[in-house]
Amino acid sequence: MFMQIIQGHATDTAALKESFERWQRDLAPEATGWLGGTAGFTEDGTFFASACFESVEAARRNSERPEQHQWWMETAKYFSGEVSFQDCEQVEVFPRGKTGFFGDAGFVQVMRGRLRDFDKVCALMHRMEDGMREWRPDLLGAVLAMHPGEDAYTQFTYFTSEREARENEAAEPTGSLKEVTDELMKLEVGEPAYFDLREHWVEEP
């Protein structure tokens, strides 16, 4: 899987959301290999979006379409300052085998940080899946992507609701889950940054 991550500051959140909805309505049907994604805004208007494709080649073909270029030229005017793009070829979805992008999520949080070993982190997170629902019934899943050429990552995490996420975030894992979470913490470099999407939407084919 390939994921492009977009981040910028929105000057008109309503118009920007409408533009992305227009992309799904008018451009997505011809975007071969597009798998879906998530977009939304934080309280201060910071915008995040993920766009997932079957491969980097499929993403490139979409970017090269004239109608895609025209759409972006019209959409870019709803941002102030620089808009960043991360093209990520190391992408993992949790739980394993999950399809779609958690359209039933009531709350989405974006994490950004640095990792020492992407493959080991993925293996450990998959080990947690069997006991996750008992420990964190509010946690539906996550999509983790490494930025190209560096140890930085972005993760979109999906919850049933913000209220339930806040109620359960202090819950301590026990037994084998605690061993895994302790190992994961050792692979995190520094403290990650958290961005709560106060409004979000999920796009799927």
Disulfide bonds with the S-S distance in Angstrom:
none
